[in-house]
Amino acid sequence: MRSIFADLHIHIGRTEQEQAVKISGSSSLTFHNIAHEASARKGIEMIGIIDCHSPSVQQEIIGYLESGDMQEIPGGGIRYQDTTIILGSEIEVRDPGLKAAHLLTYFPDLATMQHFTAWMRQHLKNIELSSQRIYVTAARLQEEVLSRGGIMIPAHIFTPHKGLYGACTNHMSQLLDPNGIAAVELGLSADSTMAGYISELDSYTFLTNSDAHSLAKIGREYNEIAMKEPSFSELRLALQRHDGRGVVGNYGLNPRLGKYHRTYCGNCQSILDDPDWSVEKCTDCGSRKIIRGVMDRIMEIRDRPESYAPLYRPEYHYQVPLEFLPGLGPKKLELLLDHFGTEMNVLHRVSGDELTRVVGEELAEYIVQARAGKLEVNAGGGGTYGKIQKSMKDT
């Protein structure tokens, strides 16, 4: 058994022929660029690229398989250098009487993904684009995914922007068969402790993924997973916590850094960072034009007074991405990568003394404090990220 780092939610912005895929994604987010960034710069051994249902993307994948630059591997997945790519798709569902929610689906190989695309084409307006509304029920979509040997994972479940709990329903069973869910993705504004207030989540593996819309955002949240080798079949077994496999560490933003952590006033742009979870109007201007924050939503629908963690639940590490650190711009990042190879090396393996010799004591201390989850954070909300305070507490 070995431990690998995995980020299973990365978007494609454009194809190499400039075909739009994720409208809000960077044009540099092509299939090949994502694979190279993850392997060469980030040091992430498994990635999920979740716009692989697009026929234009599939043609690029075929090209890389035929050239030998990438290879499909036994057990499922596509190998590029030191990274395994899991082919996925993010799909929007909206059942009658409910608001929209996003679901992640993953398949073992390109042929299965192409078969799924052929079915989806009958129920989507534009098969080329990411995160499109599918005009079938969530349960029907789930059946189609599972019948093809796929995996289904609800995406960013607590966010007010199309999260299952955050925007759609109070109970997963109202939308999906709970037994057909492989795991749940917490999203950038939540952590394991927050999710522990909801009892129906006790049996699920939690995932922390980046939902990257640019190359730099790959790995801003990620998972450490124990498996025999990085492949689709091993990922499935790990999500089931089978025979020693499983997620052994969640590395995510401090939820206060997330864009939707606390309730936000759309009138005066205030972030309502106070203990009143049930606030119905802005405490600054009195407006009722508010966007319910993730923490506030969880407190609203929780069914237990205290958070609970099953014995198998791994530690949640507050991992601050390098790009969030004050004073760490592109030149300093390149300096770190030139010396230490990948961001995972910088975040996990390089000593504080080694960091100091390369980027100086102050920045090295920020990185060390970030590893320990000790940086002070101002809360985010309403689509605006939180911020790291520039002065650090003595520890």
LUMPA-668625 format. One record per residue (C-alpha): residue in three letters; x, y, z. Coordinates in steps of 0.001 Angstrom, whole numbers, always signed. Each point is the difference from the previous one (the first is absolute). Layout:
N
+-----+---------+---------+---------+
!   r !      c1 !      c2 !      c3 !
+-----+---------+---------+---------+
! ALA !       X !       Y !       Z !
...
+-----+---------+---------+---------+
***
This chain:
395
+-----+---------+---------+---------+
!   r !      c1 !      c2 !      c3 !
+-----+---------+---------+---------+
! MET !      +0 !      +0 !      +0 !
! ARG !   +1239 !   +3519 !    -785 !
! SER !   -1285 !   +3514 !    +621 !
! ILE !    -609 !   +2322 !   -2913 !
! PHE !   -1242 !   +3573 !    -314 !
! ALA !   -3204 !    +403 !   -2038 !
! ASP !   -2062 !   +2956 !   -1240 !
! LEU !   -3126 !   -1337 !   -1689 !
! HIS !   -1787 !   +3156 !   -1192 !
! ILE !   +1820 !   +1962 !   -2712 !
! HIS !   -1734 !   +1793 !   -2872 !
! ILE !   +1014 !    +367 !   -3644 !
! GLY !    -349 !   +3596 !   -1190 !
! ARG !    +650 !    -466 !   -3727 !
! THR !   +1203 !   -2646 !   -2400 !
! GLU !   +3246 !    +556 !   -1860 !
! GLN !   -2134 !   +1110 !   -2961 !
! GLU !   -1612 !   +2714 !   +2190 !
! GLN !   -3314 !   -1859 !    +334 !
! ALA !   -1624 !   +1300 !   +3194 !
! VAL !    -652 !   -2625 !   +2681 !
! LYS !    -241 !   +1729 !   +3396 !
! ILE !    -984 !   +3579 !    -818 !
! SER !   +1337 !   +1354 !   +3315 !
! GLY !   +3202 !   -2062 !    -240 !
! SER !   +3377 !   +1255 !   -1156 !
! SER !    +844 !    -593 !   -3659 !
! SER !   +3286 !   -1567 !   +1160 !
! LEU !   -1956 !   -2858 !   +1615 !
! THR !    +338 !   -2519 !   -2815 !
! PHE !     +74 !   -3742 !    +638 !
! HIS !   +3748 !    -225 !    -629 !
! ASN !    +876 !   +3166 !   +1930 !
! ILE !   -1913 !   -1274 !   +3039 !
! ALA !   +1819 !   -3331 !    -117 !
! HIS !   +3395 !   +1690 !    -327 !
! GLU !    -674 !   +2530 !   +2778 !
! ALA !   -1150 !   -2725 !   +2382 !
! SER !   +2954 !   -2265 !    -702 !
! ALA !   +2929 !   +2364 !    -571 !
! ARG !    -826 !   +2962 !   +2264 !
! LYS !   -2555 !   -1105 !   +2584 !
! GLY !   +1257 !   -3525 !    +673 !
! ILE !   -3522 !   -1458 !    +143 !
! GLU !    -175 !   -3713 !    -877 !
! MET !   -3722 !    -188 !    -835 !
! ILE !   -2311 !   +2599 !   -1526 !
! GLY !   -3621 !     -28 !   -1064 !
! ILE !    -670 !   +2065 !   -3126 !
! ILE !   -3736 !    +449 !     +77 !
! ASP !    -842 !   +1288 !   -3492 !
! CYS !    +990 !   -3118 !   -1918 !
! HIS !   -3534 !    -569 !   -1307 !
! SER !    +668 !   +2701 !   -2618 !
! PRO !    +545 !   -1612 !   -3449 !
! SER !   +2653 !   +2603 !    -861 !
! VAL !   +1928 !    -872 !   +3146 !
! GLN !    -337 !   -3690 !    -819 !
! GLN !   +1592 !    +572 !   -3410 !
! GLU !   +3021 !   +1561 !   +1711 !
! ILE !    +238 !   -2948 !   +2393 !
! ILE !     -72 !   -2408 !   -2949 !
! GLY !   +2848 !   +1948 !   -1589 !
! TYR !   +2175 !    -265 !   +3105 !
! LEU !    -749 !   -3708 !    +367 !
! GLU !    +878 !    -651 !   -3653 !
! SER !   +3239 !   +1992 !    +270 !
! GLY !   +1065 !   -1910 !   +3103 !
! ASP !    +272 !   +3196 !   +2047 !
! MET !   -2697 !   -1473 !   +2264 !
! GLN !   -1083 !   -3607 !    +636 !
! GLU !   -3137 !   -1650 !   +1340 !
! ILE !   +1000 !   -2211 !   +2913 !
! PRO !   -1300 !   -3287 !   +1458 !
! GLY !   -2525 !    +748 !   +2717 !
! GLY !   -1218 !   +3145 !   -1754 !
! GLY !   +1348 !   +3472 !    -530 !
! ILE !   +2470 !   +1682 !   -2358 !
! ARG !   +3655 !    +298 !    +923 !
! TYR !   +2001 !   +3151 !    -762 !
! GLN !   +3539 !     +35 !   +1421 !
! ASP !    -453 !    -485 !   +3775 !
! THR !   -3724 !    +792 !     +91 !
! THR !   -3144 !   -2083 !    -585 !
! ILE !   -2939 !   +1849 !   -1564 !
! ILE !   -3519 !   -1112 !    +928 !
! LEU !   -2554 !    +950 !   -2666 !
! GLY !   -3015 !   +1788 !   +1443 !
! SER !   -2907 !   +2318 !    -666 !
! GLU !   -1816 !   +2602 !   +2116 !
! ILE !   -3736 !     +67 !    -737 !
! GLU !   -2798 !   +2249 !   +1221 !
! VAL !   -3302 !   -1557 !   +1044 !
! ARG !   -3250 !   +1669 !    +993 !
! ASP !   -2807 !   -2232 !   +1163 !
! PRO !   -3602 !   +1261 !     +96 !
! GLY !    -581 !   +2286 !   +2960 !
! LEU !   +3719 !    +270 !    +819 !
! LYS !   +2796 !   +2374 !    -933 !
! ALA !   +3054 !   -1047 !   -2023 !
! ALA !   +2869 !   -2113 !   +1336 !
! HIS !   +3320 !   -1118 !   -1496 !
! LEU !   +1083 !   -3637 !     -92 !
! LEU !   +3407 !   -1438 !    -903 !
! THR !    +236 !   -3221 !   -1993 !
! TYR !   +3111 !   -2042 !    -831 !
! PHE !    +637 !   -2909 !   -2369 !
! PRO !   +2863 !   -2485 !    -379 !
! ASP !    +950 !    +555 !   -3645 !
! LEU !    -585 !   +2113 !   -3077 !
! ALA !   -2300 !   -2527 !   -1706 !
! THR !   -2382 !     +34 !   +2966 !
! MET !     +74 !   +3793 !    +133 !
! GLN !    -816 !    +135 !   -3724 !
! HIS !   -2933 !   -2379 !    +535 !
! PHE !   -1244 !   +2252 !   +2799 !
! THR !    +386 !   +3046 !   -2239 !
! ALA !   -2176 !   -1643 !   -2649 !
! TRP !   -2762 !    -469 !   +2591 !
! MET !    +380 !   +3508 !   +1460 !
! ARG !    -149 !   +1620 !   -3425 !
! GLN !   -3698 !    -929 !    -123 !
! HIS !    -729 !   +1962 !   +3182 !
! LEU !   +2289 !   +3090 !    -162 !
! LYS !    -217 !   +3175 !   -2043 !
! ASN !   +3774 !    +246 !    -565 !
! ILE !   +2087 !   -3121 !    +538 !
! GLU !   +3273 !   +1920 !    -495 !
! LEU !    -369 !   +2204 !   +3082 !
! SER !    +748 !    -658 !   +3667 !
! SER !   -2522 !    -253 !   +2851 !
! GLN !   -3044 !     +26 !   -2266 !
! ARG !   -3580 !    -658 !   +1089 !
! ILE !   -1114 !   -3527 !    -855 !
! TYR !   -3721 !    -434 !    -575 !
! VAL !    -510 !   -3221 !   +1927 !
! THR !    -472 !    -539 !   +3727 !
! ALA !   +3016 !    -349 !   +2269 !
! ALA !   -1041 !   -3596 !    +717 !
! ARG !     -70 !    -831 !   -3730 !
! LEU !   +3446 !   +1545 !    -462 !
! GLN !   +1299 !   -2000 !   +2957 !
! GLU !   -1336 !   -3231 !   -1510 !
! GLU !   +1723 !    +725 !   -3318 !
! VAL !   +3315 !    +725 !   +1696 !
! LEU !     -43 !   -3085 !   +2216 !
! SER !   -1138 !   -2298 !   -2804 !
! ARG !   +3186 !    +930 !   -1890 !
! GLY !   +2252 !    -769 !   +2963 !
! GLY !    +388 !   +3671 !    +877 !
! ILE !    +341 !   +1873 !   +3265 !
! MET !   -2314 !   +2818 !   +1109 !
! ILE !   +1023 !   +2693 !   +2518 !
! PRO !   -2116 !   +3068 !    +879 !
! ALA !   +2110 !   +3124 !    -587 !
! HIS !    +745 !   +2800 !   +2531 !
! ILE !   -3021 !   -1166 !   +1973 !
! PHE !    -464 !   +3039 !   +2264 !
! THR !    +577 !   +2957 !   -2322 !
! PRO !   -2940 !   +2313 !    -803 !
! HIS !   +1034 !    -292 !   -3657 !
! LYS !   -1544 !   -3358 !    -952 !
! GLY !   +1157 !   -2081 !   +2943 !
! LEU !   -2304 !   -2894 !    +905 !
! TYR !    -596 !   +1230 !   +3559 !
! GLY !    +887 !   +3626 !    -591 !
! ALA !   -2525 !    +645 !   -2763 !
! CYS !   -2166 !   -3031 !    -668 !
! THR !   -1213 !   -2124 !   +2908 !
! ASN !    +349 !    -794 !   +3722 !
! HIS !    +281 !   -3751 !    -597 !
! MET !   +2035 !   -1882 !   -2589 !
! SER !   -2645 !   -2727 !    -333 !
! GLN !   -2427 !   +2576 !   -1436 !
! LEU !   +2227 !    +167 !   -3094 !
! LEU !   +2099 !   -3174 !    -226 !
! ASP !    +288 !   -3595 !   +1181 !
! PRO !   +2382 !    +401 !   +2958 !
! ASN !   +1409 !   -3504 !    -635 !
! GLY !   +1142 !   +1071 !   -3474 !
! ILE !   +2193 !   +2843 !   +1236 !
! ALA !   +3732 !    -768 !    +168 !
! ALA !   +1054 !   +3059 !   +2030 !
! VAL !    -870 !   +3671 !    +491 !
! GLU !   +2055 !   +3070 !    -841 !
! LEU !      +0 !   +2535 !   +2833 !
! GLY !    +844 !   +3123 !   -2016 !
! LEU !   +2339 !   +2883 !    +775 !
! SER !   -2084 !   +1566 !   +2776 !
! ALA !    -527 !   -3108 !   +2158 !
! ASP !   +2064 !   -2529 !   +1929 !
! SER !    -569 !   -3390 !   +1648 !
! THR !   -1027 !   +1502 !   +3332 !
! MET !   -2708 !   +2091 !   -1635 !
! ALA !   -1313 !   -2982 !   -1989 !
! GLY !     -64 !   -2036 !   +3207 !
! TYR !   -3193 !   +1790 !   +1103 !
! ILE !   -1997 !   -1972 !   -2608 !
! SER !    -517 !   -3644 !    +921 !
! GLU !    -839 !   -1334 !   -3475 !
! LEU !   +3584 !    +792 !   -1045 !
! ASP !   +1573 !   -2287 !   +2617 !
! SER !    +483 !   -2934 !   -2363 !
! TYR !   +1598 !   +1948 !   -2849 !
! THR !   +3620 !    +665 !    -830 !
! PHE !    +661 !   +3750 !    -118 !
! LEU !   +1970 !   +1491 !   -2899 !
! THR !   +1749 !   +3354 !    -218 !
! ASN !    +584 !   +1063 !   -3616 !
! SER !   +1034 !   +3252 !   -1637 !
! ASP !   -2841 !    +619 !   -2507 !
! ALA !   +2802 !   +1704 !   -1930 !
! HIS !    -907 !   +2605 !   -2622 !
! SER !   +3664 !    +855 !    -717 !
! LEU !   +3306 !   -1883 !     +20 !
! ALA !   +1130 !   +1789 !   +3157 !
! LYS !   -3060 !   -1236 !   +1918 !
! ILE !    +766 !   -3686 !    -589 !
! GLY !    +750 !   -1533 !   +3387 !
! ARG !   -1339 !   +2861 !   +2126 !
! GLU !   -1919 !   -2827 !   +1679 !
! TYR !    +965 !   -3652 !    -334 !
! ASN !     -83 !   -3411 !   +1659 !
! GLU !   +2582 !   -2464 !   +1233 !
! ILE !   -1268 !   -3457 !    -940 !
! ALA !   +1388 !   -3437 !    +873 !
! MET !    -244 !   -2435 !   -2924 !
! LYS !   +2124 !   -2654 !   -1664 !
! GLU !    +471 !   +2048 !   -3159 !
! PRO !   -1590 !   +3132 !   -1492 !
! SER !   -2813 !   -1403 !   -2159 !
! PHE !   -3775 !    +253 !    -329 !
! SER !    -639 !   -3406 !   +1580 !
! GLU !   +2227 !    +830 !   +2962 !
! LEU !   -1712 !   +3372 !    +406 !
! ARG !   -3371 !   -1741 !    +201 !
! LEU !   +1320 !   -2379 !   +2675 !
! ALA !   +1557 !   +2899 !   +1921 !
! LEU !   -3291 !   +1904 !     +78 !
! GLN !   -1576 !   -3198 !   +1388 !
! ARG !   +2811 !    -202 !   +2608 !
! HIS !    +694 !   -3551 !   -1128 !
! ASP !   +2801 !   -2116 !   +1492 !
! GLY !   +2232 !   +2795 !   +1283 !
! ARG !    -691 !   +2418 !   -2821 !
! GLY !   -1605 !   +3367 !    +605 !
! VAL !    +386 !   +3732 !    +293 !
! VAL !   +2588 !    +464 !   +2751 !
! GLY !    +120 !   +3790 !     -80 !
! ASN !   -2112 !   +2881 !   -1309 !
! TYR !   +1985 !   +3122 !    -848 !
! GLY !   -2239 !   +3003 !    -459 !
! LEU !    -325 !   +3699 !    +478 !
! ASN !    -885 !   +1247 !   +3419 !
! PRO !   -3746 !    +365 !    -674 !
! ARG !    +258 !   +3699 !    +875 !
! LEU !   +2070 !    +424 !   -3183 !
! GLY !   -2850 !   -1395 !   -2114 !
! LYS !   -2116 !   +2297 !   -2187 !
! TYR !   -3272 !   -1067 !   +1595 !
! HIS !    +905 !    -698 !   +3636 !
! ARG !   -2223 !   +2635 !   +1665 !
! THR !   -3209 !   +1748 !    -948 !
! TYR !    +488 !   +3008 !   -2261 !
! CYS !   -2101 !   +3109 !    -611 !
! GLY !    -564 !    +665 !   -3686 !
! ASN !   -1039 !   +3593 !    +764 !
! CYS !   +2940 !   +1382 !   +1988 !
! GLN !   +2488 !   -2827 !    -704 !
! SER !    +526 !    -736 !   +3691 !
! ILE !   +1100 !   -3459 !   +1170 !
! LEU !   -2158 !    -829 !   +3029 !
! ASP !   +2671 !   -1700 !   +2091 !
! ASP !   -1862 !    -307 !   +3293 !
! PRO !   -1361 !   -2968 !   +2021 !
! ASP !   -3636 !    +520 !   -1044 !
! TRP !    -409 !   -2915 !   -2430 !
! SER !   -3639 !    +775 !    -759 !
! VAL !    +485 !   +3632 !   -1014 !
! GLU !   -2703 !   +1012 !   -2484 !
! LYS !   +1125 !   +3552 !    -728 !
! CYS !   +3240 !   +1950 !     -93 !
! THR !   +1109 !   +1218 !   +3422 !
! ASP !   +1709 !   +2991 !   -1660 !
! CYS !   -2626 !   +1367 !   -2408 !
! GLY !   -3151 !   -1993 !    +785 !
! SER !    -325 !   -1421 !   -3527 !
! ARG !   -1524 !   -3454 !    -481 !
! LYS !   +2007 !    -479 !   -3205 !
! ILE !   +2353 !   -2549 !   +1527 !
! ILE !   +1874 !   -3065 !   -1285 !
! ARG !     -49 !   -2744 !   +2629 !
! GLY !   +3531 !   -1067 !    +935 !
! VAL !   +1104 !   -3623 !    +254 !
! MET !    +474 !     +65 !   +3771 !
! ASP !   -3368 !   +1675 !    +483 !
! ARG !   -1730 !   -2527 !   -2275 !
! ILE !   +1508 !   -2963 !   +1861 !
! MET !   -1143 !   +1416 !   +3331 !
! GLU !   -3467 !    +431 !   -1504 !
! ILE !    -421 !   -3633 !   -1139 !
! ARG !   +2125 !   -1887 !   +2564 !
! ASP !   -1659 !   -2881 !   +1852 !
! ARG !   +2391 !    -316 !   +2953 !
! PRO !   +1210 !   +2585 !   +2546 !
! GLU !   +3682 !    -912 !    -266 !
! SER !   +2194 !   -1049 !   -2893 !
! TYR !    +791 !   -3714 !    -210 !
! ALA !   +2885 !   -1777 !   -1717 !
! PRO !     -69 !   -3773 !    -639 !
! LEU !   +3176 !   -1841 !    +972 !
! TYR !   +1030 !    -375 !   -3635 !
! ARG !    -245 !   +3733 !    -742 !
! PRO !   +3538 !   +1311 !    -732 !
! GLU !   +1467 !   +3244 !   +1250 !
! TYR !    -952 !   +3142 !   -1886 !
! HIS !   +3109 !   +2127 !    -549 !
! TYR !    -426 !   +3730 !    -525 !
! GLN !   +2304 !    +297 !   -2984 !
! VAL !    +438 !   +3540 !   -1281 !
! PRO !    +970 !     +26 !   -3707 !
! LEU !   +3288 !   +1694 !    -772 !
! GLU !   -1718 !   +2666 !   -2116 !
! PHE !   -1927 !   +1216 !   +3079 !
! LEU !   +3156 !    +797 !   +1971 !
! PRO !    +956 !   +3694 !    +293 !
! GLY !   +3179 !    +768 !   -1917 !
! LEU !     +27 !   -3197 !   -2050 !
! GLY !    -386 !   +1197 !   -3572 !
! PRO !    +777 !   -1762 !   -3290 !
! LYS !   +3767 !    +604 !    +208 !
! LYS !    +281 !   -1427 !   +3536 !
! LEU !   -2128 !   -2975 !   -1007 !
! GLU !   +2256 !    -745 !   -2965 !
! LEU !   +3001 !    +267 !   +2315 !
! LEU !   -1533 !   -2568 !   +2336 !
! LEU !    -851 !   -2359 !   -2850 !
! ASP !   +3471 !    +356 !   -1521 !
! HIS !   +1528 !   -1119 !   +3298 !
! PHE !   -2507 !   -2553 !   +1274 !
! GLY !   -1751 !   -1350 !   -3118 !
! THR !   -3733 !    +105 !    +811 !
! GLU !   -2496 !   +1788 !   +2228 !
! MET !    -665 !   -3235 !   +1903 !
! ASN !   +3691 !    -105 !    +902 !
! VAL !    -158 !   +3592 !   +1251 !
! LEU !   -3200 !    -606 !   +1982 !
! HIS !    +918 !   -3370 !   +1500 !
! ARG !   +3624 !   -1057 !    -293 !
! VAL !   +2420 !   +2939 !    +137 !
! SER !   +1297 !   +1128 !   +3404 !
! GLY !    -440 !   +3522 !   +1330 !
! ASP !   +3757 !    +564 !    -114 !
! GLU !    +128 !    -984 !   -3678 !
! LEU !   -2863 !   +2369 !    -784 !
! THR !   +1725 !   +2847 !   +1877 !
! ARG !   +3157 !    -407 !   -2044 !
! VAL !   -1969 !    +404 !   -3241 !
! VAL !   -2704 !   +2613 !    +731 !
! GLY !    +979 !   +1574 !   +3314 !
! GLU !   -1183 !    -388 !   +3571 !
! GLU !   -3323 !   +1880 !    -186 !
! LEU !   -1435 !   -1867 !   -2992 !
! ALA !   +1358 !   -3322 !   +1252 !
! GLU !   -1787 !    +613 !   +3311 !
! TYR !   -3274 !    +641 !   -1836 !
! ILE !    +371 !   -3361 !   -1756 !
! VAL !    +798 !   -1817 !   +3238 !
! GLN !   -2947 !   +1672 !   +1764 !
! ALA !   -2250 !    -889 !   -2939 !
! ARG !    +976 !   -3678 !    +340 !
! ALA !   -1020 !     +86 !   +3641 !
! GLY !   -3300 !   +1802 !    -670 !
! LYS !   +1032 !   +2897 !   +2239 !
! LEU !    -426 !   +3004 !   -2280 !
! GLU !   -2625 !   +2576 !    +993 !
! VAL !   -2820 !    +288 !   -2537 !
! ASN !   -2652 !   +2622 !    -768 !
! ALA !   -3237 !   -1678 !   -1139 !
! GLY !   -1197 !     -51 !   -3600 !
! GLY !   -3577 !    +112 !   -1282 !
! GLY !   -2255 !    +882 !   -2932 !
! GLY !   +2500 !   -1185 !   -2621 !
! THR !   +3028 !   +1779 !   +1534 !
! TYR !   +2866 !   -2035 !   +1449 !
! GLY !   +1143 !    +504 !   +3555 !
! LYS !   +3491 !   +1373 !    +613 !
! ILE !   +3060 !    -929 !   +2012 !
! GLN !    +847 !   +2659 !   +2575 !
! LYS !   +3438 !   +1430 !    -635 !
! SER !   +1096 !    -119 !   +3640 !
! MET !    +362 !   -3453 !   +1516 !
! LYS !    -578 !    -911 !   +3631 !
! ASP !   +2876 !   -1271 !   +1999 !
! THR !    -344 !   -3736 !    +534 !
+-----+---------+---------+---------+
***
